[in-house]
Amino acid sequence: MLRYAVIFFVIALIAAVLGFSGIAGAASNIAWILFVVFVVLAIIALLRGRSVT
């Protein structure tokens, strides 16, 4: 999940450089949501004593 967040972040950066503000905004929102979900799942997994993959 973290990999997809990074991919969407890179897409947002490229779109912002090229001037596509709508696509950049959408991609950055998706990246932010995926990162938050990853962090929440990582914390839950750490609290339960399982490894994070």
TIRO-2110 file (N, C-alpha, C; in Angstrom, 1 decimal):
// TIRO-2110
0.8, -1.2, 0.0, N, 1, A
0.0, 0.0, 0.0, CA, 1, A
0.9, 1.3, 0.0, C, 1, A
2.0, 1.2, 0.7, N, 2, A
2.9, 2.3, 0.7, CA, 2, A
3.5, 2.5, -0.7, C, 2, A
3.7, 1.5, -1.4, N, 3, A
4.2, 1.6, -2.8, CA, 3, A
3.2, 2.4, -3.7, C, 3, A
1.9, 2.1, -3.5, N, 4, A
0.9, 2.8, -4.3, CA, 4, A
0.8, 4.3, -3.9, C, 4, A
1.0, 4.6, -2.6, N, 5, A
1.0, 5.9, -2.2, CA, 5, A
2.2, 6.7, -2.8, C, 5, A
3.3, 6.1, -2.9, N, 6, A
4.5, 6.7, -3.5, CA, 6, A
4.3, 6.9, -5.0, C, 6, A
3.7, 5.9, -5.6, N, 7, A
3.5, 6.0, -7.1, CA, 7, A
2.5, 7.2, -7.4, C, 7, A
1.4, 7.3, -6.6, N, 8, A
0.5, 8.4, -6.8, CA, 8, A
1.1, 9.8, -6.5, C, 8, A
2.0, 9.8, -5.5, N, 9, A
2.7, 11.0, -5.2, CA, 9, A
3.6, 11.4, -6.3, C, 9, A
4.3, 10.5, -6.9, N, 10, A
5.2, 10.8, -8.1, CA, 10, A
4.3, 11.3, -9.3, C, 10, A
3.2, 10.6, -9.5, N, 11, A
2.3, 11.1, -10.5, CA, 11, A
1.8, 12.5, -10.3, C, 11, A
1.5, 12.8, -9.0, N, 12, A
1.1, 14.2, -8.7, CA, 12, A
2.2, 15.2, -8.9, C, 12, A
3.4, 14.8, -8.6, N, 13, A
4.5, 15.7, -8.9, CA, 13, A
4.7, 16.0, -10.3, C, 13, A
4.7, 14.9, -11.1, N, 14, A
4.9, 15.1, -12.6, CA, 14, A
3.7, 15.9, -13.2, C, 14, A
2.5, 15.6, -12.7, N, 15, A
1.4, 16.4, -13.3, CA, 15, A
1.5, 17.9, -12.9, C, 15, A
1.9, 18.1, -11.7, N, 16, A
2.1, 19.5, -11.2, CA, 16, A
3.1, 20.3, -12.0, C, 16, A
4.2, 19.6, -12.3, N, 17, A
5.3, 20.2, -13.1, CA, 17, A
4.8, 20.5, -14.6, C, 17, A
4.0, 19.6, -15.1, N, 18, A
3.4, 19.8, -16.4, CA, 18, A
2.2, 20.7, -16.5, C, 18, A
1.7, 21.1, -15.3, N, 19, A
0.6, 22.1, -15.3, CA, 19, A
-0.8, 21.5, -15.2, C, 19, A
-0.9, 20.2, -15.0, N, 20, A
-2.2, 19.6, -14.9, CA, 20, A
-2.6, 19.7, -13.4, C, 20, A
-3.2, 20.8, -13.0, N, 21, A
-3.4, 21.0, -11.5, CA, 21, A
-4.6, 20.0, -11.0, C, 21, A
-5.6, 19.8, -11.9, N, 22, A
-6.7, 18.9, -11.5, CA, 22, A
-6.2, 17.5, -11.2, C, 22, A
-5.4, 17.0, -12.1, N, 23, A
-4.8, 15.6, -12.0, CA, 23, A
-3.9, 15.6, -10.8, C, 23, A
-3.1, 16.6, -10.6, N, 24, A
-2.1, 16.6, -9.5, CA, 24, A
-2.8, 16.7, -8.2, C, 24, A
-3.9, 17.4, -8.1, N, 25, A
-4.7, 17.5, -6.9, CA, 25, A
-5.3, 16.1, -6.5, C, 25, A
-5.9, 15.5, -7.5, N, 26, A
-6.5, 14.2, -7.3, CA, 26, A
-5.5, 13.2, -6.9, C, 26, A
-4.4, 13.1, -7.6, N, 27, A
-3.4, 12.1, -7.3, CA, 27, A
-2.8, 12.4, -5.9, C, 27, A
-2.6, 13.6, -5.5, N, 28, A
-2.1, 13.8, -4.2, CA, 28, A
-3.1, 13.5, -3.1, C, 28, A
-4.4, 13.7, -3.4, N, 29, A
-5.4, 13.2, -2.4, CA, 29, A
-5.4, 11.7, -2.3, C, 29, A
-5.3, 11.0, -3.4, N, 30, A
-5.3, 9.6, -3.4, CA, 30, A
-4.0, 9.1, -2.6, C, 30, A
-2.9, 9.7, -2.9, N, 31, A
-1.7, 9.3, -2.2, CA, 31, A
-1.8, 9.6, -0.7, C, 31, A
-2.4, 10.7, -0.3, N, 32, A
-2.6, 11.0, 1.1, CA, 32, A
-3.5, 9.9, 1.8, C, 32, A
-4.6, 9.6, 1.2, N, 33, A
-5.5, 8.6, 1.7, CA, 33, A
-4.8, 7.2, 1.9, C, 33, A
-4.1, 6.8, 0.8, N, 34, A
-3.4, 5.5, 0.9, CA, 34, A
-2.3, 5.5, 2.0, C, 34, A
-1.6, 6.7, 2.2, N, 35, A
-0.6, 6.7, 3.2, CA, 35, A
-1.2, 6.7, 4.6, C, 35, A
-2.4, 7.3, 4.8, N, 36, A
-3.1, 7.3, 6.1, CA, 36, A
-3.6, 5.9, 6.4, C, 36, A
-4.1, 5.2, 5.4, N, 37, A
-4.6, 3.8, 5.6, CA, 37, A
-3.4, 2.9, 5.9, C, 37, A
-2.3, 3.1, 5.3, N, 38, A
-1.1, 2.3, 5.6, CA, 38, A
-0.6, 2.5, 7.0, C, 38, A
-0.6, 3.8, 7.4, N, 39, A
-0.2, 4.1, 8.8, CA, 39, A
-1.1, 3.5, 9.8, C, 39, A
-2.4, 3.6, 9.6, N, 40, A
-3.4, 3.0, 10.5, CA, 40, A
-3.2, 1.5, 10.6, C, 40, A
-3.1, 0.8, 9.4, N, 41, A
-2.9, -0.6, 9.4, CA, 41, A
-1.6, -1.0, 10.0, C, 41, A
-0.5, -0.2, 9.9, N, 42, A
0.7, -0.5, 10.5, CA, 42, A
0.7, -0.5, 12.0, C, 42, A
0.0, 0.6, 12.5, N, 43, A
-0.2, 0.7, 13.9, CA, 43, A
-1.0, -0.4, 14.5, C, 43, A
-2.0, -0.8, 13.8, N, 44, A
-2.9, -2.0, 14.3, CA, 44, A
-2.1, -3.2, 14.3, C, 44, A
-1.3, -3.4, 13.2, N, 45, A
-0.5, -4.7, 13.2, CA, 45, A
0.6, -4.7, 14.3, C, 45, A
1.2, -3.5, 14.6, N, 46, A
2.2, -3.5, 15.6, CA, 46, A
1.6, -3.7, 17.0, C, 46, A
0.4, -3.2, 17.2, N, 47, A
-0.3, -3.4, 18.5, CA, 47, A
-0.7, -4.8, 18.7, C, 47, A
-1.0, -5.5, 17.6, N, 48, A
-1.4, -6.9, 17.7, CA, 48, A
-0.2, -7.9, 17.7, C, 48, A
1.0, -7.3, 17.4, N, 49, A
2.2, -8.1, 17.5, CA, 49, A
2.5, -8.9, 16.2, C, 49, A
2.0, -8.4, 15.1, N, 50, A
2.3, -9.0, 13.8, CA, 50, A
3.2, -8.1, 13.0, C, 50, A
3.9, -8.7, 12.0, N, 51, A
4.8, -8.0, 11.2, CA, 51, A
4.0, -7.2, 10.1, C, 51, A
4.6, -6.1, 9.7, N, 52, A
3.9, -5.2, 8.7, CA, 52, A
4.6, -5.5, 7.4, C, 52, A
3.7, -5.8, 6.4, N, 53, A
4.2, -6.1, 5.1, CA, 53, A
3.5, -5.3, 4.1, C, 53, A
END
